[in-house]
Amino acid sequence: MKQKKYILQDSELPRQWYNIQADMPNKPMPILDPKTKKELTKEDLYPLFAKECANQEFDREHAWIDIPEEVMEQYAVYRSTPLVRAYGLEKALDTPAHIYFKNESVSPLGSHKLNSALAQAFYCKKEGVTNVTTETGAGQWGCALSYAANVFGLDAAVYMVKVSYAQKPYRKSIMNVFDGTVTPSPSMSTRAGKNILTVNPNYSGTLGTAISEAIELAMTTPNCKYALGSVMNHVCMHQTIIGLEAEKQLEMAGEYPDIVVACFGGGSNFAGLSFPFIRHKILGKKDTRIIAAEPFACPKLTSGTFEYDFADEAGYTPLLPMYTLGHDFQPQNIHAGGLRYHGAGVIVSQLLKDSYIEATDIKQLDAFKAGVLFARSEGFIPAPESCHAIAATIDEALKCKEAGESKTILFNLSGHGLVDMAAYESYFSGDMVNVQ
């Protein structure tokens, strides 16, 4: 009997996002004003975010939020994304485990980031906003927002972490294709950037730095809003269409995951895949293990402290209760630029604190070794970020082999690596090292 590799795409897309805050027994701690230490309200975020995004950020009542029809029309361009049985990887590992991956690399921009970019750009357009600005690490989010802004007739300005700007020049080109302007961060175009460069002229930048610059631009530019690619609750919620689709598709295959794995930077793709499955844990119906795979060089979940901290380096943001390495933490220049962030999202942090999820850290060489094995087995070259999820999945599949257990493992292929080939060249040439 011929093996069924691709699980058929479900023609009926989810029409709502899942808001996990409504079901959490321990609600996340409040966001605080850094000056007064008083709890912020949604109205306090209106000057920075689209109002609907701010409303969603604070919604702890409604578990299901309708996806606007205009966003659904754009989702239909590439959703649902395939759920794939990784027979080739299973064979290479000689494991009894059933391995599935949700392939978010098939979006027009090659990653999961478009799921929230389209929503945020739509809400800005609906509000009458003309300009959006953001930060980006490896460039996936900047590409997605540039695309979404172009779809809805907005101007987009992106601050890209300087080391990734140099490592991944074609991501800048992709943003330019969709009329996004790109500035390497830190830059001399903002007060935050100037202050950082005055102290350290050769600073290669972090996501925290780029966030500071984007927020400053948003707050000083008329009719401009800030759009965020990860961390915040509304962003994580927009991404849950990934897990909701995967749940339907696995049901079609007659399976349910024993283990769910995704790479972790700030939380967007991890939340997108895992939150719909965590809801069953919260409701006591399932006991799936949920694993966040983060870089060894930036281990906020495995080595960070749960405390209030800024989401950016300059201290422009509210104080967020999260696992953090400190907002002034300077991660090494690993190629997984999208994971080089000092903190974890508020919801993910609370879920880790309450033991609904677990975390593991992956060294850079181990991540790329896993990514190459996956590519040779399955034919998809993964983004450096996704390689971390693959490495953690392989670890779990090998444990199944050792124990003689057949478990179902689901992971998120959050993006392709076709514009990250300089990273693979570094790996094959022997120049890549494990950094602390």
N, C-alpha and C positions, 0 to 999 in steps of 0.2 A: 504493500500500500504506500502510495507516495506521501511523503511527509508534507504537512501543511505549514509552510514557513511564515507566511504573512497572514495575520488575523484580519479578516475583511473589515474595511472601514465601515463604521456605522453611519448610515445615511441621515439618521436623526441626531443632529448635534445637541449637546447640552444647551439649554436656553438660559441657564442661570449659573452664576458663580457661587461657590460655597464659602460662607463666612464662618470660619471655625470659632471665632470669638464667642458666638452665640451659644456654642455647646461646651465650651471649656468650663470645668467645675471651678478652677481657680483662674479668675480673669487676670489678664496682664496688669501689672502695676501701672499707675497713671504716668503720662508724659508730663514733665515739669518745666516751668519757666526757669531758666538758669539764674535769673537775677532774683526773683522773689521766692523761688522754690514752690510756688503754688501750682496746682493742677491746671493744665491747659484745657481749653474747650475747642470744639471744632471751629468756632468762629475765629479763634486765635490763629488758625492755619489758613484762613481765607486769603490773606494777602500773598501767600507763597504758592499754594496749590490751587488747582481748580476746585471750586466749592464742592462739587459732587465727590471728588476724591477725598476731601477733608471729611465730608459726611460719612463716607464709607470707612474711613480710618477709625472713627469713634463709634461705629454701629456695633453694639453688643447684643442686639435684640433679634435681628433677622438673620437666620442661618442661610437663607437663599436670596440672592440679589439678582434681579433681572438684567440680562445683557441687552443693551440697547440694540435696536434693529439695525442701525447704521454700522455698529461694530460687528454684528452677526454677518452682515453682508461682506465685510472684509475678511472675517474669519473663514467664510466659505471659499475663499481663494485657495486656502491651503489646509483647512481642517475638514475632517478629522485627520490627524497624523497617524501613520501606521504603527501598529503594535507588531513587533517581529519576534518570532521564536528563534533564538540564537543557536540553531543546531550546530553550526560550524564551531562556535566557541565551546559548546558542550562537548563536542567530539575532541577538540584540541586538549581540553582539560580532563577528558575521560571521567566526567562527573555524572552521577545519576540525577543531579539537580536539573530542573527545567528553568532555563534562563530566558527571560523576555526583556526586550528594551522598547521603550516608547521613543520613536524617532522624531524628535523636534527639529532635526537638522534640515527637514524638507520645507521649512517656511521660506518665503522669498528672500529673507536675509540670513538664512542658515542657522537660526537659533530660536529658542523659546521666547526670547525677549519681545517679539512682536505682539504677543498676547496682551501685554499691559500697555505697550506703546500706543497701539491703536485705541485702546480705551481712554487713556489719558489725553491723547491728542483730540479725540472726539469731544470729551468733556470740556476741554479748553475752547475748542471751536464753538461749541454750543453756548458757552458763556460770553463769547465775543472777544476772546483773547486772540492776538495776532502773532505773538512770539512765544516760543518755548525755549528753555535752556536746560541743560543737564550736564552730568559728568559721565565718563565711561572709562572702564579699566582696559580690558583687552579690545574693546571697540564694538562688541556685539550690541550693547544697549544703544550706543550712539548711532549705529547703523539703523537699528530698529526705529528709534525716535525720528531720525531724519526721514525715513521712508513714511512713517505715519504722519508726520507733519506735512509732508508733500501731498499725501492723500487728502488731508483735510484743509489744505491751503494755508498752512502756518509757516513762519520762518523759524528755523531751528539753529541754535548755537550750542556747540558741544565742546566741553573741556575734556581732553583725553590725557590720561596719565602719561607723562613724558616718556617714560621707559617703554611703554607699549606703543606710543606714537612712533618711536624709532624702530621697535621690533616688528611692528605690524603695519607697514605703510599702506597696504592695500585696503585696510579697513577705513583709513582716511579717504581713500579714493572712492570707496563705496558711499560714504557719507556725502562726498562732493557730488556724486552722480544724482543723489536725491536732494541736492541743493542745500545740504547742511554745511555750515561753516565750522571748522575744526581748529581748536587752539591747543597746543601742547601745554600741559599743566604740571608745575606752576608756571605762570606767565607774568608779564609785566602789565597786563591789561586790567588787573584788579588790585585792590589794596591788600587782600589776603595773599595773592601771589607775590606781590612786591615785598611784603614783609618776610615771607619765607625765603625768597631769593637773596634778600639782603643778608640774612643770617647764613645761608648755605647756597651759594651761587650754582653749585653743581648738583643740586637736589634733583633726583630722578622722579619724584612725585609719588603720590599715593591716591587711592580713591577718596580718602578724607580730604586731601588737598583740593582735588578737582571739585568735590562737593562744595567746599567753601567758596570757590571761585564762581561756580554756577549759581549758588544762592545769592551771592553778592550782585551778580549781573541781574538776576530776576528781581531783586528788591530795588534796584536802581534804574531799571528800564521800564518806561511806560507800557502798559498793556502786555506785560510779559509774565508768564508763570513758570515755575520750576516743575519739571517732571523727573521722577525718581525711578531708577531701574531695579531696585531691590530694597530689602530691609523693612520698609514700611508695610503696615497691615493691608492697605488697599492694593498695593502692588502684588503681594502674596496671594490675595484673593483673586485678582484677575488671572493669575496663573493656574488656578485650580481646574480650569477646563482640561488641563493635561491629565490629571488624575481621574477626573470624572469620565473622560473618554476611555482611559486605560481600564477603569473598573468595568465599563460596559463591554469592552473588547475582550477582557479576560473571561467574563461571563460567557461570551460567545464561544470561547475556547474551552469552557468547562473547568476553569482554574480560578484560584484565588491566591494571592501572594502570601507566602510565609515570611518573606523578607522584602522590604522596599529600600532601594538605595538611590541616592542622588548626591552629586557634588555640592559643596557648600562654600559660598563666599559671603553673601549677605542674607541669602535665603530664598530667592525668587523661584529658581527651578526646583529646589528641594521642597519648598512649600507647595508648589504647583502639583508635583507628583504625589506627595505624601499626605497632605491635609485631608483629602477625601477618604483615605484609608485610616488615618488617625481617628476620624470621627467614629468609626466602628469600634476602635479601642476605647474611646471615651464612653461610648454607649454600652460597653461591656459585651459586644457581640463577637469580636475577634481579638486575637492577641498577636497581630503581626509585628515583627521587629522592624523598626524604622531606623535606618542608619544614614547619618550625614557624613560624607567623606570630604574632609578639608585638607589643605596642604600642611605638611609638617612645618613649613616655613612661616605659616600664619595661622596658628592653632587656637583660635579664640574659644571654640567649644570644648576642646580637650585640655587646654592649659590656661584659659582666661578666667577672669573673676566676674561674678555676677554683681553688677553695681550700676549706678546711674553714670552715664557718660555722654559726651557729645557724639553725634553721628559724623561730624566733620573735624578737620584738623584745627581750623581757626576758632572754633567754638561759636559758630553762628546758629547752630541748630538748637532745638529744645534738648533737654536732658532725657535720655531714653534708658529704661531699665533693661540691661542686656548683659550677656557675656561679652567681655571686651578685654583686649590687650592694652587698652589705653589709646585715646584718640590721637596721641602723638607717636604711636608705634610706627616704626619705619620697616616694613617687610623687605626682605631681600628680593632681588629682581628675577623671580621665577617667571617662567613663560606663561603660566596660568594667570594672566593679568586680572581676569574677572574674579579671582578668589583672593586677591591681595587687599583684603579689607580688615580693619582692626576689630570690628564688632559684629554681633549677630542680631537679627531682627528681634523685636520685642516678643512677638508671639512664639517664635522658635525658641527663644531663651526661656520663656516660661514653660514650654513643653519639655525642654531638656531638664529644667529644674524639677518638674513633676514626674520625670522618668517615663514620659510617653515616647521619647526618642533616645537614641544613643549616638555617639560620634566616634570617629576614628580619624587619625591623621596619616597622610600618605606622603612619602618622600618623592621628590621630583623624578628621579630615575625610575623608581618603581611605577609611577604613574605612566610614564612614556613606554616602559616595557609592556605594560598591560595594554596600552593604546595600540601599539604595533601588533601585538598578538590578536587583538580584536579586529583590526583592519585586515590582517591576513586571513582571519577566519570568516569574517562577515562582509568584507568589501567596503566598509565605510571608514574613512579616516576621521577619527574623533577630534574635537577641539581639545586643547590641553586641559581645560577645566573638566570636561567629560571623562578624560582619562582617569581622574581620581575616583569617579564612581565605578568605572570599569575595574580598576584595581581592587576596590573594596568588594565588588561583586565576585571577582575571581577568588579572593580570599575565602569568601563564604561558600562558593561552589567547591573549592578544594576541601573545606571542612566537611561538606556533605560526602565527598569521596572517601575521606578518612573514616567517617562514621558509618558509611554505607546507607545514608539517608537520602531519599528523594524529596527535596524541597523545591518550591516554586519561588524563584527570585526575579524581581522586577526592578530594572534600573532605568534612569532617564538619560538618553543620549541627547544632552541639552543643546549640542551644536556640532557642526562639522569643522574639520581642521584644514580646509582647503586654502585658507589664507593665513595659515599658521605654519607653513612648511619650513620657514626659517628655524622654528623650534625643533622640528623633526631633523633638520639638517644638523643642528647643534647636537642632538642626541646621537645620530649616527656617526658624526665625526669624532665623538668622544670629548667634545668641549663642554657638554652639560655636566653639572655637578649637583650633588645634594647640598642644599644650603640650609643653614640653621635658622 
